Amino acid sequence: MKVTAVFDIGRTNKKYILFDESYRVVREIRDVLPETVDEDGFPTEDIDLLTSWVQKHWEDLKNNQEFELQAVNVSGYGASLVHLDGFDKPVTPLYSYLKPFPEKLAKEFYGHYGDPMRIALQTGSPPMGFLNSGLQLYWIKKTKPEVYNQIKTTLHLPQYILFLLTGRKVSDFTSIGCHTALWSLEMMDYHEWVKEEEIQKKMASLLAASSFIYRYNDHVIQSGFGVHDSSAALIPYRMAFKKPFVLLSTGTWCVNFNPFATHPLTSDQLERDCLHFMTPEGSGVKSSRVFMGREHDYQVTRINEYFGLDPEAYRDIKFDPKELEKDAPPFYPACMEGNGPFPEPQPSAWQISAFATPEAAYHHLLKGLTDIVAISLQLIGAEEVPTLFIDGGFAKNHIFTQLLARKFPNHEVYTTLLPYAAALGAALHVTRPQTFEFPGELVKVELEQPTN
């Protein structure tokens, strides 16, 4: 069987997935690897364990007589760097992007290179500490100069996994352009601060091609260059749908992608949790974020405790538009300070005791979340495109999809179910089929009317 292999490296699940020529999944290997800690005791990915896991499965796959490998690629999480020495061995832990960035060093950086908002406007990267992965190299250079001097090549995580597979060291637009603060969207080059620090000399060569030839034993296959997982998940939609759309990728975070926006981000958008991703070809993808899943779970716990319900009781609540006609207190999120379209501190907690029933409270929780998501969508130009796709966990939440469709009455709103979207995107990018039909479920949201 001819297959394309994708190593899909998530924060929790490590997978390799085999797609047949019709892009159906024919094999999946999934593992959860235990974390380790860095030298400061902060939890992080165990780079040695991950390296061994990838190498073992790659050797097994290459020697498997059941499959004929046609292509290989990688999708992986971003804002994570692997620093290699002259012997191609990691010289630091795989530092977590959740690690706090030293305030003193941040003040030194912006004191020297200028206003944080100016750099954010130029790079499409709000100031986010280690989530700006370029600042990790700055941190190592300033605080661990002896380690920095050992670094010969720095790779983002998807490209490190690719190096393990093929021995090729590259950088790509999706990782370089994903809130790293490394890349100037104005100049389409490394930012001036990167050049002044000469950090770009540590980075592998940046390539915009979709694939190269990889040879092993007597075999010749196509290899991709690795893709940041969020950008990879967009690829099936971009290939299947030519009409402009915005994709809501929902879960703990709701990350909204508008690949068709042409205007650069403004300071107001950056302050309200908008940022830029990049396609593998180097074009910008305007995006925004809402901490929706975390907020939902927090407030559902409060509702359950107040009304004495089981944790999963909300799943049985049916959509009833009449619940939204009742008076209700304003919704104040508890988990969105410093993020989302309203990052300022909230005046008080959301008043659940004002509701007579859990059904009413849950409807107004979803209304509050939908109102925030709608603003987040408007910030990235969703009103200018005709179609909204809802993917992920909230695509299954009937109340949310109904409320969002009501917020955008002039749009076509669809729920989608596309398992393995990031891995599929990586497979599509390396194989480049001439035609491609969306393989997942696609259901148009039809507005429901109140029943008597």
C-alpha positions as CSV (number, residue, x, y, z in Angstrom):
1,M,0.0,0.0,0.0
2,K,1.4,3.4,-1.0
3,V,1.3,5.8,2.0
4,T,2.3,9.3,3.2
5,A,3.6,9.3,6.7
6,V,3.2,12.3,9.0
7,F,4.7,12.6,12.5
8,D,2.2,14.7,14.4
9,I,3.8,16.0,17.6
10,G,1.4,17.6,20.0
11,R,2.0,18.9,23.5
12,T,0.2,15.8,24.9
13,N,0.0,13.2,22.2
14,K,2.8,12.1,20.0
15,K,1.5,10.3,16.9
16,Y,2.6,9.1,13.5
17,I,-0.2,8.7,11.0
18,L,-0.2,6.9,7.6
19,F,-2.5,8.2,4.9
20,D,-3.3,6.2,1.8
21,E,-3.6,7.8,-1.7
22,S,-7.1,8.9,-1.0
23,Y,-6.0,10.6,2.3
24,R,-7.7,8.0,4.5
25,V,-6.0,7.1,7.7
26,V,-4.7,3.5,7.5
27,R,-2.6,3.5,10.6
28,E,-2.1,5.6,13.7
29,I,0.5,5.1,16.5
30,R,-0.2,7.3,19.5
31,D,1.8,7.7,22.7
32,V,1.9,10.1,25.7
33,L,5.5,10.6,26.8
34,P,6.3,11.7,30.4
35,E,7.6,15.2,30.9
36,T,10.8,16.2,32.6
37,V,12.0,19.5,34.1
38,D,14.6,22.1,33.0
39,E,17.5,23.3,35.1
40,D,15.1,25.6,36.9
41,G,12.6,22.8,37.8
42,F,10.0,24.0,35.2
43,P,8.1,21.2,33.5
44,T,8.9,20.7,29.9
45,E,9.1,18.2,27.0
46,D,11.8,15.5,27.4
47,I,13.7,16.1,24.2
48,D,15.8,12.9,24.6
49,L,12.8,10.7,25.1
50,L,11.0,12.4,22.2
51,T,14.1,12.0,20.0
52,S,14.3,8.3,20.7
53,W,10.5,7.8,20.1
54,V,10.7,9.4,16.7
55,Q,13.8,7.6,15.6
56,K,12.5,4.2,16.7
57,H,9.2,4.6,14.9
58,W,10.9,6.0,11.8
59,E,13.2,3.0,11.5
60,D,10.3,0.6,12.1
61,L,8.3,2.3,9.4
62,K,11.1,2.4,6.8
63,N,11.6,-1.4,7.3
64,N,7.9,-2.2,7.2
65,Q,7.1,-4.4,4.2
66,E,3.4,-3.7,4.4
67,F,3.7,-0.1,3.2
68,E,5.4,1.7,0.4
69,L,6.4,5.1,1.6
70,Q,5.7,7.9,-1.0
71,A,6.2,10.9,1.2
72,V,6.8,12.1,4.8
73,N,6.2,15.3,6.6
74,V,5.9,16.7,10.2
75,S,3.3,18.8,12.0
76,G,4.2,20.0,15.5
77,Y,3.4,22.6,18.1
78,G,5.2,25.9,17.9
79,A,7.0,28.4,20.0
80,S,9.5,25.7,20.9
81,L,13.2,25.6,19.9
82,V,15.8,22.9,19.7
83,H,19.4,24.1,19.9
84,L,22.0,21.9,18.3
85,D,25.8,21.9,18.8
86,G,28.4,21.0,16.2
87,F,27.7,17.3,16.6
88,D,23.9,17.9,16.1
89,K,23.1,17.1,19.7
90,P,20.7,19.3,21.8
91,V,22.6,21.6,24.1
92,T,19.6,22.8,26.2
93,P,16.3,21.4,27.4
94,L,13.3,21.9,25.1
95,Y,12.2,25.0,27.1
96,S,8.5,25.3,27.6
97,Y,6.8,28.3,26.1
98,L,4.8,28.5,29.4
99,K,8.0,29.3,31.3
100,P,7.9,32.9,32.7
101,F,10.1,35.3,30.9
102,P,12.3,37.4,33.3
103,E,10.8,40.8,33.8
104,K,14.2,42.5,34.1
105,L,15.3,41.0,30.8
106,A,12.1,42.0,29.1
107,K,12.6,45.6,30.2
108,E,16.2,45.5,29.0
109,F,15.1,44.1,25.6
110,Y,12.4,46.7,25.0
111,G,14.5,49.5,26.5
112,H,17.1,48.8,23.8
113,Y,14.9,48.0,20.8
114,G,12.0,50.2,21.4
115,D,8.3,50.2,22.2
116,P,6.8,46.7,22.5
117,M,3.8,47.8,20.4
118,R,6.1,48.9,17.5
119,I,7.8,45.6,17.4
120,A,4.5,43.8,17.7
121,L,3.1,45.8,14.8
122,Q,6.1,44.9,12.6
123,T,6.2,41.2,13.6
124,G,2.5,40.5,14.1
125,S,3.5,39.1,17.5
126,P,2.0,40.5,20.7
127,P,4.5,40.6,23.6
128,M,4.1,37.1,25.1
129,G,7.4,36.2,26.7
130,F,8.6,32.7,25.7
131,L,5.7,32.3,23.4
132,N,7.7,34.8,21.3
133,S,10.2,32.1,20.6
134,G,12.8,34.5,19.3
135,L,13.1,35.9,22.8
136,Q,14.3,32.4,24.0
137,L,17.4,32.8,22.0
138,Y,17.9,36.4,23.3
139,W,17.4,35.0,26.9
140,I,20.0,32.2,26.3
141,K,22.5,34.7,24.8
142,K,22.2,37.2,27.7
143,T,21.9,34.8,30.6
144,K,23.8,31.7,29.4
145,P,26.5,33.0,27.0
146,E,28.6,29.8,27.4
147,V,25.6,27.7,26.2
148,Y,24.8,30.2,23.5
149,N,28.3,29.9,22.1
150,Q,27.8,26.1,21.8
151,I,24.8,26.5,19.6
152,K,25.5,25.9,15.9
153,T,22.0,25.5,14.6
154,T,18.6,26.4,16.1
155,L,15.5,24.6,14.8
156,H,11.8,25.0,15.6
157,L,10.4,21.8,16.9
158,P,8.6,20.6,13.6
159,Q,11.9,21.1,11.8
160,Y,13.9,19.3,14.4
161,I,11.6,16.3,14.0
162,L,12.2,16.6,10.2
163,F,15.9,16.6,10.8
164,L,15.6,13.4,12.8
165,L,13.8,11.8,9.8
166,T,15.9,13.1,6.9
167,G,19.1,14.8,8.3
168,R,18.0,18.1,6.6
169,K,18.2,21.3,8.6
170,V,15.7,24.0,7.5
171,S,13.5,26.7,8.8
172,D,10.0,27.3,7.4
173,F,7.6,30.2,7.2
174,T,4.9,28.6,9.4
175,S,7.2,28.3,12.4
176,I,9.3,31.5,11.9
177,G,6.1,33.5,11.3
178,C,4.1,32.2,14.3
179,H,4.2,34.9,17.0
180,T,8.0,34.5,17.3
181,A,8.9,38.2,17.1
182,L,11.6,37.1,14.7
183,W,10.1,38.0,11.4
184,S,9.3,41.5,10.0
185,L,6.1,41.2,8.0
186,E,6.9,44.6,6.4
187,M,10.3,43.6,5.1
188,M,9.7,39.9,4.7
189,D,13.0,39.3,6.4
190,Y,14.3,38.8,9.9
191,H,13.5,41.8,12.1
192,E,16.2,44.4,12.8
193,W,16.6,43.4,16.4
194,V,17.4,39.8,15.2
195,K,20.0,41.0,12.9
196,E,21.6,43.4,15.5
197,E,21.9,40.4,17.9
198,E,23.0,38.2,14.9
199,I,20.5,35.6,16.0
200,Q,19.6,34.8,12.4
201,K,23.1,33.2,12.0
202,K,22.0,30.5,14.4
203,M,18.8,29.7,12.5
204,A,18.7,27.1,9.7
205,S,18.2,28.3,6.1
206,L,14.6,29.4,5.4
207,L,13.0,27.5,2.5
208,A,9.6,28.2,1.0
209,A,9.4,25.1,-1.3
210,S,6.9,22.4,-0.4
211,S,9.2,19.4,-0.6
212,F,12.6,17.9,-1.5
213,I,13.8,14.4,-2.5
214,Y,14.8,12.1,0.4
215,R,16.7,8.9,-0.3
216,Y,17.1,5.9,2.0
217,N,18.4,2.5,1.0
218,D,17.1,2.1,-2.5
219,H,14.0,4.2,-2.0
220,V,13.2,7.7,-3.1
221,I,10.4,9.7,-1.4
222,Q,9.2,13.3,-1.2
223,S,9.8,15.0,2.1
224,G,8.2,18.2,3.4
225,F,9.9,20.8,5.5
226,G,7.7,20.5,8.6
227,V,4.7,22.6,9.4
228,H,3.5,24.4,12.5
229,D,0.4,22.5,13.6
230,S,-2.1,25.5,13.6
231,S,-1.0,26.4,10.1
232,A,-1.1,22.8,8.9
233,A,-4.7,22.5,10.1
234,L,-5.7,25.3,7.8
235,I,-4.3,23.6,4.7
236,P,-7.2,21.1,4.0
237,Y,-9.7,24.0,4.2
238,R,-7.6,26.2,1.9
239,M,-7.3,23.5,-0.6
240,A,-10.9,22.4,-0.6
241,F,-12.7,25.7,-0.4
242,K,-11.9,28.6,-2.8
243,K,-14.5,31.0,-1.4
244,P,-13.2,33.2,1.4
245,F,-13.8,31.8,4.9
246,V,-12.9,32.2,8.6
247,L,-12.1,29.0,10.6
248,L,-12.9,28.8,14.3
249,S,-10.7,26.2,15.8
250,T,-12.4,25.6,19.1
251,G,-11.2,23.8,22.3
252,T,-9.5,25.1,25.4
253,W,-8.7,28.1,23.2
254,C,-10.9,29.3,20.3
255,V,-8.3,30.4,17.7
256,N,-9.9,32.1,14.7
257,F,-8.1,32.2,11.3
258,N,-8.8,34.5,8.4
259,P,-6.4,33.6,5.6
260,F,-8.1,36.2,3.3
261,A,-7.5,39.3,5.3
262,T,-5.1,41.7,3.6
263,H,-4.6,44.6,6.0
264,P,-1.9,44.5,8.6
265,L,-2.7,44.3,12.3
266,T,-3.4,47.5,14.2
267,S,-2.2,48.3,17.7
268,D,-5.8,47.9,18.9
269,Q,-6.0,44.4,17.4
270,L,-2.7,43.4,19.0
271,E,-3.9,44.7,22.4
272,R,-7.0,42.6,22.0
273,D,-5.3,39.2,21.4
274,C,-5.0,39.3,17.6
275,L,-1.8,38.0,16.0
276,H,-0.4,36.7,12.7
277,F,0.3,33.2,11.6
278,M,1.8,32.4,8.2
279,T,1.1,30.0,5.5
280,P,3.9,27.7,4.2
281,E,4.2,30.0,1.2
282,G,4.8,33.0,3.4
283,S,1.5,34.9,3.3
284,G,0.0,36.2,6.5
285,V,-3.0,34.7,8.3
286,K,-4.8,37.2,10.6
287,S,-5.9,35.4,13.8
288,S,-7.5,36.1,17.1
289,R,-7.9,34.1,20.3
290,V,-10.5,33.6,23.0
291,F,-9.9,31.4,26.1
292,M,-13.4,30.0,25.5
293,G,-13.0,26.3,26.6
294,R,-11.3,27.2,29.8
295,E,-13.9,29.8,30.6
296,H,-16.8,27.5,29.7
297,D,-15.5,24.7,32.0
298,Y,-14.8,27.1,34.9
299,Q,-18.4,28.6,34.7
300,V,-20.0,25.2,34.2
301,T,-18.4,24.0,37.5
302,R,-19.9,27.1,39.2
303,I,-23.3,26.3,37.7
304,N,-23.1,22.7,38.8
305,E,-22.1,23.6,42.3
306,Y,-24.8,26.2,42.7
307,F,-27.6,23.9,41.4
308,G,-26.2,20.7,42.8
309,L,-25.8,19.0,39.4
310,D,-23.5,16.3,38.1
311,P,-20.4,17.5,36.1
312,E,-21.8,16.4,32.7
313,A,-25.4,17.6,33.3
314,Y,-25.0,20.6,30.9
315,R,-24.7,18.2,28.0
316,D,-28.4,17.3,28.3
317,I,-29.6,20.9,28.1
318,K,-31.5,21.6,24.8
319,F,-31.4,24.8,22.9
320,D,-34.4,27.0,23.8
321,P,-34.4,30.6,22.4
322,K,-37.0,31.6,25.0
323,E,-34.3,31.2,27.7
324,L,-32.5,34.2,26.1
325,E,-35.5,36.5,26.4
326,K,-35.4,36.4,30.1
327,D,-33.6,39.2,32.1
328,A,-30.1,38.3,33.1
329,P,-27.1,39.9,34.7
330,P,-24.2,40.9,32.5
331,F,-21.6,38.2,31.8
332,Y,-18.2,38.8,33.3
333,P,-15.5,36.2,32.3
334,A,-13.2,34.9,35.0
335,C,-10.4,33.5,32.9
336,M,-9.8,36.1,30.3
337,E,-7.8,38.8,32.1
338,G,-4.8,39.6,29.8
339,N,-6.1,37.7,26.8
340,G,-9.0,37.8,24.4
341,P,-10.8,40.9,23.0
342,F,-11.5,42.3,26.5
343,P,-8.2,41.7,28.4
344,E,-8.9,44.3,31.1
345,P,-9.8,43.1,34.6
346,Q,-13.6,42.5,35.1
347,P,-15.6,44.5,37.6
348,S,-17.0,41.5,39.4
349,A,-17.8,37.8,39.1
350,W,-20.7,36.6,36.9
351,Q,-23.8,36.4,39.1
352,I,-25.2,32.8,38.8
353,S,-27.6,33.3,41.7
354,A,-29.7,35.5,39.5
355,F,-30.9,32.5,37.5
356,A,-33.8,30.4,38.5
357,T,-32.7,27.3,36.6
358,P,-29.5,25.7,35.3
359,E,-30.9,25.8,31.8
360,A,-31.2,29.6,32.0
361,A,-27.7,30.0,33.4
362,Y,-26.2,27.8,30.8
363,H,-27.9,29.5,27.9
364,H,-26.7,32.9,29.2
365,L,-23.2,31.5,29.7
366,L,-23.1,30.4,26.0
367,K,-24.6,33.8,25.0
368,G,-21.8,35.6,26.9
369,L,-19.1,33.5,25.3
370,T,-20.6,33.9,21.9
371,D,-20.7,37.6,22.2
372,I,-17.0,37.7,23.0
373,V,-16.2,35.3,20.2
374,A,-18.2,37.5,17.8
375,I,-16.1,40.5,18.7
376,S,-12.9,38.5,18.3
377,L,-14.1,37.5,14.8
378,Q,-15.0,41.0,13.8
379,L,-11.5,42.1,14.8
380,I,-10.0,39.9,12.1
381,G,-12.5,40.9,9.4
382,A,-15.0,38.0,9.6
383,E,-17.8,40.3,8.5
384,E,-16.0,40.7,5.1
385,V,-16.1,36.9,4.3
386,P,-19.2,34.9,3.4
387,T,-18.5,31.7,5.3
388,L,-17.6,30.6,8.9
389,F,-16.4,27.1,9.7
390,I,-16.6,25.8,13.3
391,D,-14.1,23.0,14.1
392,G,-13.2,21.3,17.3
393,G,-15.2,20.7,20.5
394,F,-17.7,23.5,20.3
395,A,-18.8,22.4,16.8
396,K,-20.7,19.7,18.8
397,N,-22.3,22.3,21.1
398,H,-25.7,22.9,19.6
399,I,-26.4,26.0,21.7
400,F,-23.1,27.7,20.7
401,T,-23.6,27.0,17.0
402,Q,-27.1,28.3,17.0
403,L,-26.1,31.5,18.8
404,L,-23.1,32.1,16.5
405,A,-25.3,31.7,13.4
406,R,-27.7,34.3,14.9
407,K,-24.7,36.7,15.4
408,F,-23.8,36.3,11.7
409,P,-27.2,36.1,10.0
410,N,-25.7,37.0,6.6
411,H,-23.1,34.3,6.7
412,E,-23.2,30.6,5.9
413,V,-22.1,28.9,9.1
414,Y,-21.0,25.3,9.0
415,T,-19.8,22.8,11.6
416,T,-17.0,20.6,10.5
417,L,-15.5,17.4,11.8
418,L,-12.1,16.8,10.4
419,P,-10.0,14.4,12.6
420,Y,-6.2,14.7,12.2
421,A,-6.6,18.1,10.5
422,A,-3.0,19.1,11.2
423,A,-1.5,15.8,10.1
424,L,-3.7,15.8,7.0
425,G,-2.6,19.4,6.2
426,A,1.1,18.3,6.4
427,A,0.4,15.3,4.1
428,L,-1.4,17.5,1.6
429,H,1.4,20.1,1.6
430,V,4.0,17.6,0.7
431,T,2.0,15.6,-1.9
432,R,0.2,18.6,-3.5
433,P,-2.8,16.8,-5.2
434,Q,-4.3,18.4,-8.3
435,T,-7.8,18.1,-6.9
436,F,-8.9,17.6,-3.3
437,E,-12.4,17.2,-1.8
438,F,-13.0,18.0,1.8
439,P,-13.0,14.6,3.5
440,G,-14.7,15.6,6.8
441,E,-18.2,16.1,7.9
442,L,-19.7,19.5,6.9
443,V,-23.1,20.5,8.2
444,K,-24.8,23.9,7.6
445,V,-26.2,25.4,10.7
446,E,-29.9,26.1,10.1
447,L,-31.5,28.6,12.6
448,E,-34.1,27.0,14.8
449,Q,-37.3,28.9,15.7
450,P,-38.9,28.9,19.2
451,T,-41.4,26.1,19.8
452,N,-44.7,26.7,21.5
